[in-house]
Amino acid sequence: MAKQIAKQQIEALKKYTSAEISDTIRFMGVRDSTEGYLGYDVRCFFPDLGPMVGYAITGILDNLTPDRPARADVQRRYLESIDASPKPAVVVIKAGGHNNTRSLVFGGIMANTANALGAIGVVTDGGVRDPDDLYEIGFHTFAPGTVSAHGTGAFVNMVDTGNPITISDQLIRPGDIIFADKIGVITIPEEVIDELSVKVEELHKRESDQISFLQSSDFSLSELLSRSGLNQ
């Protein structure tokens, strides 16, 4: 089971952006710099809800294959996994159909169901709908766009859950710590969580000082080269 993040750790991280946290993790040297983030094909629907932090519950949903038998066992395990997950949980669903632009994997009923079980948001490479319903319950939503029709239904289209999936060319494992905001979606390695807020504050201060200098009357190219160690 994933390590439970303390509430104060979550709140501390929410003071920063996904970009700052991503850069901090890169400087900590725990993973390759090309790993741990999603591309711009997954966007934030509700920026005013602020950052989202939670544990990944994974699944695959295919609403484009007609006449496929429903998998009641998968549906049950999906719901049970949200209920059993450390909280808050984040539903991460891969579109399993042949055309992501026509795939619809999440809507108002699924959001309310997941929310009742302790999930606070969804990340998906498929479409969503009922954005007003999702926003009304404060359900963070990260997806490429909206699609009107579920095709063959909603929950009946769950074909897998509880296994690693790939969203936007990024591997997401069950229990991964997800951080997402208006900039993008990243994962946080569990082994850095205890010191991450301190490290990201150090980076935040360094970058704030640098921006203050760049915007100040003290700025000059020679001083920039000196501060950057490029004046040799």
N, C-alpha and C positions, 0 to 999 in steps of 0.2 A: 504494500500500500504506500502511496506517496506520502511524503512528510507533510504534516499539517503546517501551513504558514500561519503565524500568529497574526491576529487582526491588526496589531500595530505595525507589523511589517508590511502588510497590504496597504495600509493608509500612508505609510512612509513612501512607498514606491509610487503611489498615485500623485505625488507632488512633481513627478518628473515625466518626461515624454518617452515614448517607445524608442525614439532615436537616441536619446541620452542613455537609456538603459542598454540598448543594443551596443553602442560604442563602449560603454563601461565593461560589458561582458567580453567584448573583443579584446580590450586591453588587459583583462584578467587572464587571457590565454587558455581558456578551458575548452574552446572549440574553434574550428576554422571560421574565418571571417565571412565565408560564403554561406554559412549555415545559420539557421535559427530565425529566419524571417520570411514572411510572405510578400509577394509582389503586389503591384497596384491593381491587379485584376480582382482583388478582394478589398472593398472599400467600406468605410464607416458610414452607416446610415444615420446615426443619431449622435453627432459630435457633442451636443450639449449634455449628454448623459455622463460625460467624463470618461476616464480610463476604466477598463475592465480587467480584473485579475481573477483567475480561477483555474481549476483543474480540468483537463480535457477528458470528455466522454466522447469516444469516437464511434462513428457509424457510417454505413454506406446506404444510400437510398436511390432506387431506380424507379422512376415513374414513367419511363418510356418503353418498357418491354411489355407488350400486351399479353394477357392470358397467363401471366406467371403466377403460380400458386403463392398465396400469402404465407409468410413465415412467422407464425405465432410465437415460436420459440425465440426468434430474433427480437421481435417486438417486446416480449416479456423481459428478456435479458437487457435490452436497451433501457427500459424503464427502471429495472432493478439496479442497474449500474449507476444511474443518476441518484437514486435514493441512497445507495451505499457509499457514494463518493465523498471524499473530504469536501467541505464546502468553503467557498462557493464553487459550483461546477459550471463548466462551459461546454456546451454541445458543439462538437466539431464534426460536420457531416460532409462526406464526399458525394458528389453527384455521380451515380453509377451508370447513367444512361449513355447513349451514343452521341448525344448533343447537349453540352452543358448549357447553351443559350436557351434551350427549351426545357431544361430540367427544373422542376420545382421541388424543393426538398423541405421547406419549412414555411409555416403560416401561423395564424392566430391560435388555432386549437393546439397545435404542437408546442407553441411557445408557452401558452398558459399551463399546459400539462407539465412541461419541463420546469417551469417556474415554480409550480406547486410542489415539485419534488426537490427543489433547491438549486436549480440552474439559474444563472443570471444573464446568459447570452448565448448567441450562436455564431459560429464561424463556418462558412461553407463556400465551395466553389460553384454551387448551383444557385438557382433563383429562390427568392422568398416572395411572400405576398402578405397582405393584411398589415402593412406597415403601421397604420394607425392603432391597431390592436396591440402590436408589439411595443409601440412607444408608450401606450397608455399604462402598461405594467412595468415600464422602465427596463425592457428587455434589450440589452445591447445586441446589435445586429451588424455583422460584417459579411458582405456578400457582393457578387458582381452586379446584381440588379434584381429587378422584379419580374415575375412571370405570373400570369393570371390563373392558369389551370394546372391542377395536380395531375391531369391525365387519368391515371388509373386509381388515384386515391392518395392517402397520406401515409399513415402508419403501416398500411398493408404493403407499402413499397420498401420497407426496411429489409435489406438483404444480408447485412452483416453488422456486427457491433463488437466492441471490445478488442479490436485488433489495430495495429498501426495502419495509418492511411497517409496518402500524399495529397496535400492541398497546395496549389500554386508552387509545385515542385519542392515543397518542404515536407519532410517526414514529421508526422505528429503521432505520438504514442499515447495510449491511455494513461492518464495521470500526469502528463506533461503540464507544466505551469505556463499558462497563457497570459500574456499582457497585450492589451490592444487599446488603441486610442484613435484620434482623428488622423494620425499620421500613418499608422499601419499596425500589423499584428506580428508579434515576436513570441518566441518561447524563452523561458528562463531556466537554465540548468539548476537542478535542485541543490547541487553542491555549493553554489555561490549565494544562495538566498540569505544566509545569516549576515554576510558582510556587504551585500549589494547596495543597500541604501546609503551606507557610509561612503563607499567607493563612487557611487553615482553623484553624491553631493560634492565630492572632491572634483569630479569632472565638470559638474555644473558651475562651480565657482571659477575654475580655470577658464572655461569658455565665456562666462559672463565678464570676467576681467579682460579677456582678449577682445570681446565685442566692444566694451567700454573704451578701450584704447583705440580701436579702429574708428569709432565714432567721435573721438575727442579731438580737440585742437592740437594735442601733442603728437598726432599721427604724422609720420613722414615715412617715405620709403626706406631711408637709411635706418630709422629706428625699427621698422618692421623687420628688415633684414637682420639687424642686430639681435632682436628678440627671438627670431626664428633660427639663429645660428647659421645664417646664410651669407654672412658678411666676410667670410674667409676668402 
